[in-house]
Amino acid sequence: MLLVDFRADWCLQCGPQETVLQRICGEYENRVHFASLDVGLYPEVCERYEVIGLPALLLFKNGRLQERLAGFKTAPLVRLALNKLINQA
């Protein structure tokens, strides 16, 4: 699985979102890969995945987009989304 954090330096909620992700990433070691994408450097990726607001978390399983979390999400909400995908057959 892959969680991609779409972010920008000018985004006020992106810093706190990154802190949440850093805090929980160790809990998902060997099960989820965490990546961060600067929307200013890769606008074509934002267009492809229709990211229109920040922060945005996109969760992929087996190379396919499975879940989209828009706006700042707390650690329990991110864990809930991750656990749901991990436990899917």
MMTF fields as JSON, N, C-alpha, C and O atoms, coordinates in Angstrom:
{
  "mmtfVersion": "1.0.0",
  "mmtfProducer": "UNKNOWN",
  "numBonds": 355,
  "numAtoms": 356,
  "numGroups": 89,
  "numChains": 1,
  "numModels": 1,
  "chainsPerModel": [1],
  "groupsPerChain": [89],
  "chainIdList": ["A"],
  "bondAtomList": [4, 2, 8, 6, 12, 10, 16, 14, 20, 18, 24, 22, 28, 26, 32, 30, 36, 34, 40, 38, 44, 42, 48, 46, 52, 50, 56, 54, 60, 58, 64, 62, 68, 66, 72, 70, 76, 74, 80, 78, 84, 82, 88, 86, 92, 90, 96, 94, 100, 98, 104, 102, 108, 106, 112, 110, 116, 114, 120, 118, 124, 122, 128, 126, 132, 130, 136, 134, 140, 138, 144, 142, 148, 146, 152, 150, 156, 154, 160, 158, 164, 162, 168, 166, 172, 170, 176, 174, 180, 178, 184, 182, 188, 186, 192, 190, 196, 194, 200, 198, 204, 202, 208, 206, 212, 210, 216, 214, 220, 218, 224, 222, 228, 226, 232, 230, 236, 234, 240, 238, 244, 242, 248, 246, 252, 250, 256, 254, 260, 258, 264, 262, 268, 266, 272, 270, 276, 274, 280, 278, 284, 282, 288, 286, 292, 290, 296, 294, 300, 298, 304, 302, 308, 306, 312, 310, 316, 314, 320, 318, 324, 322, 328, 326, 332, 330, 336, 334, 340, 338, 344, 342, 348, 346, 352, 350],
  "bondOrderList": [1, 1, 1, 1, 1, 1, 1, 1, 1, 1, 1, 1, 1, 1, 1, 1, 1, 1, 1, 1, 1, 1, 1, 1, 1, 1, 1, 1, 1, 1, 1, 1, 1, 1, 1, 1, 1, 1, 1, 1, 1, 1, 1, 1, 1, 1, 1, 1, 1, 1, 1, 1, 1, 1, 1, 1, 1, 1, 1, 1, 1, 1, 1, 1, 1, 1, 1, 1, 1, 1, 1, 1, 1, 1, 1, 1, 1, 1, 1, 1, 1, 1, 1, 1, 1, 1, 1, 1],
  "groupList": [{"groupName": "MET", "atomNameList": ["N", "CA", "C", "O"], "elementList": ["N", "C", "C", "O"], "formalChargeList": [0, 0, 0, 0], "bondAtomList": [1, 0, 2, 1, 3, 2], "bondOrderList": [1, 1, 2], "singleLetterCode": "M", "chemCompType": "L-PEPTIDE LINKING"}, {"groupName": "LEU", "atomNameList": ["N", "CA", "C", "O"], "elementList": ["N", "C", "C", "O"], "formalChargeList": [0, 0, 0, 0], "bondAtomList": [1, 0, 2, 1, 3, 2], "bondOrderList": [1, 1, 2], "singleLetterCode": "L", "chemCompType": "L-PEPTIDE LINKING"}, {"groupName": "VAL", "atomNameList": ["N", "CA", "C", "O"], "elementList": ["N", "C", "C", "O"], "formalChargeList": [0, 0, 0, 0], "bondAtomList": [1, 0, 2, 1, 3, 2], "bondOrderList": [1, 1, 2], "singleLetterCode": "V", "chemCompType": "L-PEPTIDE LINKING"}, {"groupName": "ASP", "atomNameList": ["N", "CA", "C", "O"], "elementList": ["N", "C", "C", "O"], "formalChargeList": [0, 0, 0, 0], "bondAtomList": [1, 0, 2, 1, 3, 2], "bondOrderList": [1, 1, 2], "singleLetterCode": "D", "chemCompType": "L-PEPTIDE LINKING"}, {"groupName": "PHE", "atomNameList": ["N", "CA", "C", "O"], "elementList": ["N", "C", "C", "O"], "formalChargeList": [0, 0, 0, 0], "bondAtomList": [1, 0, 2, 1, 3, 2], "bondOrderList": [1, 1, 2], "singleLetterCode": "F", "chemCompType": "L-PEPTIDE LINKING"}, {"groupName": "ARG", "atomNameList": ["N", "CA", "C", "O"], "elementList": ["N", "C", "C", "O"], "formalChargeList": [0, 0, 0, 0], "bondAtomList": [1, 0, 2, 1, 3, 2], "bondOrderList": [1, 1, 2], "singleLetterCode": "R", "chemCompType": "L-PEPTIDE LINKING"}, {"groupName": "ALA", "atomNameList": ["N", "CA", "C", "O"], "elementList": ["N", "C", "C", "O"], "formalChargeList": [0, 0, 0, 0], "bondAtomList": [1, 0, 2, 1, 3, 2], "bondOrderList": [1, 1, 2], "singleLetterCode": "A", "chemCompType": "L-PEPTIDE LINKING"}, {"groupName": "TRP", "atomNameList": ["N", "CA", "C", "O"], "elementList": ["N", "C", "C", "O"], "formalChargeList": [0, 0, 0, 0], "bondAtomList": [1, 0, 2, 1, 3, 2], "bondOrderList": [1, 1, 2], "singleLetterCode": "W", "chemCompType": "L-PEPTIDE LINKING"}, {"groupName": "CYS", "atomNameList": ["N", "CA", "C", "O"], "elementList": ["N", "C", "C", "O"], "formalChargeList": [0, 0, 0, 0], "bondAtomList": [1, 0, 2, 1, 3, 2], "bondOrderList": [1, 1, 2], "singleLetterCode": "C", "chemCompType": "L-PEPTIDE LINKING"}, {"groupName": "GLN", "atomNameList": ["N", "CA", "C", "O"], "elementList": ["N", "C", "C", "O"], "formalChargeList": [0, 0, 0, 0], "bondAtomList": [1, 0, 2, 1, 3, 2], "bondOrderList": [1, 1, 2], "singleLetterCode": "Q", "chemCompType": "L-PEPTIDE LINKING"}, {"groupName": "GLY", "atomNameList": ["N", "CA", "C", "O"], "elementList": ["N", "C", "C", "O"], "formalChargeList": [0, 0, 0, 0], "bondAtomList": [1, 0, 2, 1, 3, 2], "bondOrderList": [1, 1, 2], "singleLetterCode": "G", "chemCompType": "PEPTIDE LINKING"}, {"groupName": "PRO", "atomNameList": ["N", "CA", "C", "O"], "elementList": ["N", "C", "C", "O"], "formalChargeList": [0, 0, 0, 0], "bondAtomList": [1, 0, 2, 1, 3, 2], "bondOrderList": [1, 1, 2], "singleLetterCode": "P", "chemCompType": "L-PEPTIDE LINKING"}, {"groupName": "GLU", "atomNameList": ["N", "CA", "C", "O"], "elementList": ["N", "C", "C", "O"], "formalChargeList": [0, 0, 0, 0], "bondAtomList": [1, 0, 2, 1, 3, 2], "bondOrderList": [1, 1, 2], "singleLetterCode": "E", "chemCompType": "L-PEPTIDE LINKING"}, {"groupName": "THR", "atomNameList": ["N", "CA", "C", "O"], "elementList": ["N", "C", "C", "O"], "formalChargeList": [0, 0, 0, 0], "bondAtomList": [1, 0, 2, 1, 3, 2], "bondOrderList": [1, 1, 2], "singleLetterCode": "T", "chemCompType": "L-PEPTIDE LINKING"}, {"groupName": "ILE", "atomNameList": ["N", "CA", "C", "O"], "elementList": ["N", "C", "C", "O"], "formalChargeList": [0, 0, 0, 0], "bondAtomList": [1, 0, 2, 1, 3, 2], "bondOrderList": [1, 1, 2], "singleLetterCode": "I", "chemCompType": "L-PEPTIDE LINKING"}, {"groupName": "TYR", "atomNameList": ["N", "CA", "C", "O"], "elementList": ["N", "C", "C", "O"], "formalChargeList": [0, 0, 0, 0], "bondAtomList": [1, 0, 2, 1, 3, 2], "bondOrderList": [1, 1, 2], "singleLetterCode": "Y", "chemCompType": "L-PEPTIDE LINKING"}, {"groupName": "ASN", "atomNameList": ["N", "CA", "C", "O"], "elementList": ["N", "C", "C", "O"], "formalChargeList": [0, 0, 0, 0], "bondAtomList": [1, 0, 2, 1, 3, 2], "bondOrderList": [1, 1, 2], "singleLetterCode": "N", "chemCompType": "L-PEPTIDE LINKING"}, {"groupName": "HIS", "atomNameList": ["N", "CA", "C", "O"], "elementList": ["N", "C", "C", "O"], "formalChargeList": [0, 0, 0, 0], "bondAtomList": [1, 0, 2, 1, 3, 2], "bondOrderList": [1, 1, 2], "singleLetterCode": "H", "chemCompType": "L-PEPTIDE LINKING"}, {"groupName": "SER", "atomNameList": ["N", "CA", "C", "O"], "elementList": ["N", "C", "C", "O"], "formalChargeList": [0, 0, 0, 0], "bondAtomList": [1, 0, 2, 1, 3, 2], "bondOrderList": [1, 1, 2], "singleLetterCode": "S", "chemCompType": "L-PEPTIDE LINKING"}, {"groupName": "LYS", "atomNameList": ["N", "CA", "C", "O"], "elementList": ["N", "C", "C", "O"], "formalChargeList": [0, 0, 0, 0], "bondAtomList": [1, 0, 2, 1, 3, 2], "bondOrderList": [1, 1, 2], "singleLetterCode": "K", "chemCompType": "L-PEPTIDE LINKING"}],
  "groupTypeList": [0, 1, 1, 2, 3, 4, 5, 6, 3, 7, 8, 1, 9, 8, 10, 11, 9, 12, 13, 2, 1, 9, 5, 14, 8, 10, 12, 15, 12, 16, 5, 2, 17, 4, 6, 18, 1, 3, 2, 10, 1, 15, 11, 12, 2, 8, 12, 5, 15, 12, 2, 14, 10, 1, 11, 6, 1, 1, 1, 4, 19, 16, 10, 5, 1, 9, 12, 5, 1, 6, 10, 4, 19, 13, 6, 11, 1, 2, 5, 1, 6, 1, 16, 19, 1, 14, 16, 9, 6],
  "groupIdList": [1, 2, 3, 4, 5, 6, 7, 8, 9, 10, 11, 12, 13, 14, 15, 16, 17, 18, 19, 20, 21, 22, 23, 24, 25, 26, 27, 28, 29, 30, 31, 32, 33, 34, 35, 36, 37, 38, 39, 40, 41, 42, 43, 44, 45, 46, 47, 48, 49, 50, 51, 52, 53, 54, 55, 56, 57, 58, 59, 60, 61, 62, 63, 64, 65, 66, 67, 68, 69, 70, 71, 72, 73, 74, 75, 76, 77, 78, 79, 80, 81, 82, 83, 84, 85, 86, 87, 88, 89],
  "secStructList": [7, 3, 3, 3, 3, 3, 3, 7, 6, 6, 7, 6, 6, 2, 2, 2, 2, 2, 2, 2, 2, 2, 2, 2, 4, 4, 4, 4, 6, 6, 6, 7, 3, 3, 3, 3, 3, 3, 6, 6, 6, 7, 2, 2, 2, 2, 2, 2, 6, 6, 7, 7, 1, 1, 1, 3, 3, 3, 3, 3, 3, 6, 6, 3, 3, 3, 3, 3, 3, 3, 1, 7, 7, 7, 2, 2, 2, 2, 2, 2, 2, 2, 2, 2, 2, 2, 2, 7, 7],
  "xCoordList": [0.825, 0.0, 0.867, 2.015, 0.285, 0.988, 0.043, -1.096, 0.512, -0.201, 0.621, 1.791, 0.01, 0.695, 0.07, -1.138, 0.907, 0.504, 0.777, 1.928, -0.297, -0.177, -0.12, -1.02, 0.946, 1.185, 1.851, 2.287, 1.914, 2.614, 3.119, 2.536, 4.208, 4.777, 3.818, 3.835, 2.985, 2.071, 0.796, 0.014, 0.587, -0.621, -0.503, 0.411, -1.423, -1.361, -1.599, -1.06, -2.382, -2.68, -1.722, -1.749, -0.884, 0.021, 1.104, 1.469, 1.613, 2.624, 2.076, 2.689, 0.921, 0.327, -0.016, 0.11, -0.448, -0.757, 0.5, 0.475, 1.599, 2.873, 3.281, 3.79, 3.064, 3.391, 2.582, 3.118, 1.307, 0.454, 1.0, 1.114, 1.337, 1.834, 3.166, 3.392, 4.042, 5.325, 5.124, 5.86, 4.122, 3.851, 3.329, 3.626, 2.56, 1.961, 2.678, 2.389, 3.593, 4.188, 4.898, 4.892, 5.497, 6.174, 5.23, 5.64, 3.97, 2.973, 2.664, 2.158, 2.965, 2.608, 3.829, 3.746, 4.956, 6.198, 5.995, 5.39, 6.496, 6.389, 4.982, 4.765, 4.02, 2.664, 2.23, 1.475, 2.716, 2.322, 3.563, 4.377, 3.706, 4.764, 4.154, 3.056, 4.87, 4.414, 5.261, 6.488, 4.59, 5.288, 4.656, 3.486, 5.448, 4.982, 5.229, 6.282, 4.249, 4.372, 4.085, 3.006, 5.052, 4.897, 4.106, 4.58, 2.903, 2.02, 2.592, 2.264, 3.433, 4.046, 5.042, 5.246, 5.663, 6.643, 6.009, 6.573, 4.834, 4.196, 2.713, 1.852, 2.412, 1.006, 0.276, -0.938, 1.016, 0.381, -0.149, -1.149, 0.516, 0.047, -1.237, -2.16, -1.283, -2.5, -3.676, -4.788, -3.42, -4.477, -4.939, -6.139, -3.994, -4.331, -5.229, -6.163, -4.949, -5.721, -6.778, -7.381, -6.987, -8.033, -7.941, -8.943, -6.721, -6.491, -6.753, -6.039, -7.777, -8.128, -7.989, -8.071, -7.783, -7.603, -6.492, -6.183, -5.895, -4.774, -5.06, -5.794, -4.476, -3.766, -4.729, -5.935, -4.175, -4.95, -4.119, -2.928, -4.746, -4.087, -4.75, -5.964, -3.956, -4.469, -3.862, -2.648, -4.725, -4.292, -4.448, -5.518, -3.357, -3.323, -3.073, -2.296, -3.749, -3.517, -3.405, -4.263, -2.358, -2.098, -2.073, -2.54, -1.518, -1.364, -2.624, -2.6, -3.714, -4.977, -5.416, -5.314, -5.905, -6.422, -7.645, -8.604, -7.603, -8.691, -9.444, -10.644, -8.734, -9.342, -8.71, -7.526, -9.532, -9.088, -9.558, -10.749, -8.616, -8.943, -8.598, -7.43, -9.597, -9.397, -9.386, -10.182, -8.478, -8.365, -7.563, -7.202, -7.289, -6.505, -7.244, -8.443, -6.527, -7.097, -6.273, -5.043, -6.968, -6.309, -5.729, -6.076, -4.853, -4.242, -5.293, -5.177, -6.32, -7.317, -8.04, -8.335, -8.327, -8.996, -8.091, -8.552, -6.807, -5.864, -5.703, -5.701, -5.568, -5.456, -6.677, -6.544, -7.849, -9.089, -9.084, -9.417, -8.713, -8.664, -7.603, -7.85, -6.43, -5.372, -5.772, -5.597, -6.302, -6.684, -7.777, -7.777, -8.708, -9.775, -9.195, -9.608, -8.225, -7.621, -6.724, -6.692, -6.013, -5.137, -5.961, -5.545, -7.126, -7.949, -8.845, -9.504, -8.879, -9.655, -8.976, -7.749, -9.773, -9.223, -8.664, -8.158],
  "yCoordList": [-1.182, 0.0, 1.241, 1.23, 2.3, 3.583, 4.705, 4.768, 5.576, 6.8, 7.963, 8.109, 8.795, 9.963, 11.218, 11.436, 12.026, 13.297, 14.401, 14.765, 14.931, 16.054, 17.324, 17.593, 18.109, 19.244, 20.404, 20.278, 21.532, 22.718, 23.518, 23.473, 24.25, 25.069, 26.156, 26.527, 26.673, 27.764, 27.288, 28.104, 25.986, 25.403, 25.393, 24.78, 26.069, 26.194, 24.881, 24.687, 23.984, 22.711, 21.578, 20.504, 21.821, 20.775, 20.435, 19.268, 21.416, 21.153, 20.282, 19.269, 20.651, 19.786, 18.385, 17.402, 18.286, 16.973, 16.125, 14.93, 16.749, 16.027, 15.511, 14.396, 16.307, 15.893, 14.666, 13.74, 14.656, 13.495, 12.256, 11.194, 12.391, 11.246, 10.738, 9.53, 11.651, 11.241, 10.484, 9.546, 10.901, 10.271, 8.839, 7.98, 8.57, 7.241, 6.312, 5.115, 6.818, 5.98, 4.752, 3.702, 4.848, 3.7, 2.563, 1.403, 2.888, 1.871, 0.98, -0.132, 1.464, 0.748, 0.274, 0.002, 0.177, -0.261, -1.616, -2.52, -1.746, -2.954, -3.23, -4.243, -2.347, -2.54, -1.376, -1.56, -0.168, 1.027, 1.857, 2.093, 2.296, 3.23, 4.627, 4.842, 5.571, 6.956, 7.805, 7.703, 8.648, 9.543, 10.928, 11.076, 11.927, 13.306, 13.892, 13.676, 14.633, 15.207, 16.701, 17.114, 17.51, 18.958, 19.311, 19.107, 19.839, 20.104, 21.159, 21.165, 22.037, 23.046, 22.458, 23.0, 21.35, 20.7, 19.711, 19.419, 19.196, 18.163, 18.46, 17.673, 19.581, 19.929, 18.905, 18.734, 18.231, 17.241, 16.049, 15.441, 15.718, 14.619, 15.044, 14.246, 16.299, 16.825, 16.779, 16.41, 17.154, 17.1, 15.673, 15.404, 14.768, 13.365, 12.785, 12.041, 13.126, 12.571, 13.543, 13.313, 14.625, 15.601, 16.131, 16.238, 16.456, 17.051, 18.545, 19.243, 19.035, 20.453, 21.205, 22.433, 20.5, 21.143, 20.469, 19.299, 21.215, 20.691, 20.875, 21.781, 20.007, 18.796, 17.754, 17.805, 16.818, 15.702, 14.44, 14.42, 13.403, 12.114, 11.132, 10.934, 10.517, 9.513, 8.178, 8.057, 7.174, 5.848, 4.889, 4.778, 4.198, 3.264, 1.852, 1.642, 0.9, -0.513, -1.246, -1.107, -2.02, -2.742, -1.799, -2.145, -0.601, 0.36, 1.122, 1.913, 0.908, 1.571, 2.482, 2.134, 3.656, 4.598, 3.987, 3.603, 3.901, 3.287, 4.28, 4.129, 5.299, 6.223, 7.594, 7.725, 8.608, 9.996, 10.7, 10.709, 11.291, 12.042, 13.507, 13.85, 14.357, 15.776, 16.591, 16.354, 17.554, 18.405, 17.728, 16.556, 18.487, 17.96, 16.801, 16.892, 15.706, 14.54, 14.203, 14.207, 13.913, 13.537, 12.122, 11.375, 11.77, 10.442, 9.331, 8.364, 9.427, 8.346, 8.172, 7.044, 9.264, 9.152, 8.533, 7.746, 8.884, 8.294, 6.811, 5.986, 6.471, 5.052, 4.258, 3.145, 4.819, 4.145, 3.825, 2.707, 4.786, 4.583, 3.537, 2.669, 3.623, 2.66, 1.259, 0.309, 1.119, -0.206, -0.832, -2.042, -0.008, -0.517, -1.143, -2.228, -0.447, -0.971, -2.178, -3.117, -2.158, -3.283, -4.547, -5.64, -4.391, -5.563, -6.032, -7.065, -5.284, -5.731, -6.93, -7.01, -7.833, -9.022, -8.669, -9.543],
  "zCoordList": [0.0, 0.0, 0.0, 0.443, -0.506, -0.599, -0.18, -0.642, 0.684, 1.043, 0.517, 0.869, -0.327, -0.869, -0.265, -0.357, 0.346, 0.952, -0.07, -0.312, -0.666, -1.593, -0.76, 0.035, -0.944, -0.053, -0.786, -1.93, -0.09, -0.606, 0.585, 1.669, 0.375, 1.454, 1.919, 3.092, 1.024, 1.355, 2.056, 2.544, 2.107, 2.702, 4.229, 4.781, 4.903, 6.356, 7.087, 8.177, 6.529, 7.183, 6.792, 7.392, 5.792, 5.324, 6.345, 6.487, 7.045, 8.084, 9.192, 9.53, 9.78, 10.801, 10.266, 10.996, 9.001, 8.433, 8.346, 8.64, 7.94, 7.864, 9.243, 9.36, 10.277, 11.642, 12.045, 12.653, 11.711, 12.0, 11.303, 11.915, 10.027, 9.262, 9.801, 9.863, 10.189, 10.761, 12.065, 12.371, 12.826, 14.115, 13.947, 14.778, 12.892, 12.768, 11.789, 11.771, 10.983, 9.932, 10.5, 9.858, 11.655, 12.26, 12.607, 12.655, 12.85, 13.18, 11.974, 12.133, 10.782, 9.562, 8.784, 7.586, 9.472, 8.839, 8.16, 8.734, 6.957, 6.132, 5.61, 4.945, 5.899, 5.374, 4.488, 3.533, 4.815, 4.059, 3.776, 4.669, 2.543, 2.173, 2.193, 1.678, 2.79, 2.871, 1.938, 1.929, 1.15, 0.236, 0.319, 0.672, -0.011, -0.013, -1.398, -1.997, -1.894, -3.224, -3.159, -2.735, -3.581, -3.63, -4.884, -6.002, -4.695, -5.835, -6.784, -7.97, -6.279, -7.137, -8.115, -9.201, -7.737, -8.604, -9.574, -10.628, -9.217, -10.041, -10.289, -9.895, -10.934, -11.164, -12.045, -11.928, -12.918, -13.789, -12.992, -13.373, -11.894, -11.045, -10.32, -10.155, -9.894, -9.265, -10.228, -9.852, -11.465, -12.478, -12.711, -12.772, -12.839, -13.11, -12.031, -12.331, -10.765, -9.654, -9.123, -8.075, -9.862, -9.545, -8.112, -7.406, -7.705, -6.388, -6.52, -7.24, -5.826, -5.94, -4.624, -4.606, -3.536, -2.239, -1.469, -1.693, -0.562, 0.23, 1.713, 2.109, 2.522, 2.137, 1.589, 1.832, 0.853, 0.315, 0.488, 0.176, 0.979, 1.149, 0.202, 0.252, -0.659, -1.583, -1.197, -1.028, -1.06, -0.659, -1.824, -2.424, -2.133, -3.243, -2.718, -1.787, -3.337, -3.022, -4.341, -5.212, -4.487, -5.738, -6.939, -8.024, -6.727, -7.811, -8.187, -9.13, -7.481, -7.809, -6.671, -5.495, -7.052, -6.065, -5.395, -6.065, -4.064, -3.308, -2.436, -2.206, -1.949, -0.992, -1.157, -1.465, -0.943, -1.036, 0.228, 0.536, 0.96, 2.169, 1.915, 1.729, 1.907, 1.609, 2.888, 3.797, 2.95, 4.131, 5.225, 5.119, 6.281, 7.406, 8.057, 8.321, 8.316, 8.976, 10.208, 10.172, 11.29, 12.535, 12.413, 11.498, 13.338, 13.327, 13.384, 12.631, 14.252, 14.268, 12.925, 12.533, 12.221, 10.924, 9.863, 9.036, 9.883, 8.93, 9.232, 8.319, 10.515, 10.896, 10.448, 9.941, 10.631, 10.235, 8.744, 8.351, 7.916, 6.469, 6.101, 5.264, 6.724, 6.438, 6.857, 6.093, 8.054, 8.554, 7.701, 7.474, 7.23, 6.366, 5.104, 4.694, 4.486, 3.267, 3.535, 2.739, 4.626, 4.978, 5.187, 4.804, 5.795, 6.129, 4.992, 5.111, 3.886, 2.727, 2.071, 2.009, 1.597, 0.937, -0.422, -1.127]
}
